[in-house]
Amino acid sequence: MKLGLVIYASLETLSGGYLYDRKLVGHLTRCGDSVEVISLPRRSYPRHLGDNLSPVLFRRFQRLRADILLQDELNHPSLFWINRQLRGQIAYPIVSIVHHLRSNELHPAWQNRFYRWVERLYL
């Protein structure tokens, strides 16, 4: 099976979520699957929202030859709108890997309301 995996930065990033992603990729490759890691640059939340307007990123997903696309949910601000635009234009399903939701973190209430709105659109 051919899989895509969308993450920010690198699989070598030190955190529990990235450890999970590394273990997942390792397991899949040991089982004979191929995994293409699509690494988006780590930036500020507002800049990530702008990724949804990137024709380059949109075309990359359109051209991706995969049986399934896994997306780390941490990438939700970069993907919430672009995923909707891809509907009907791609043959593979999109599956989100959810470690935790940003809206469950300690932020001012107005920020969490915004994060929750974006996460709902994404999920």
Secondary structure, DSSP 8 states (H G I E B T S, - for coil): -EEEEEEES-TT--SHHHHHHHHHHHHHHHTT-EEEEEEE----HHHHHHGGG-HHHHHHHHH---SEEEEEGGGHHHHTTHHHHHTTT-SS-EEEE-S--GGGSS--HHHHHHHHHHHHHH-
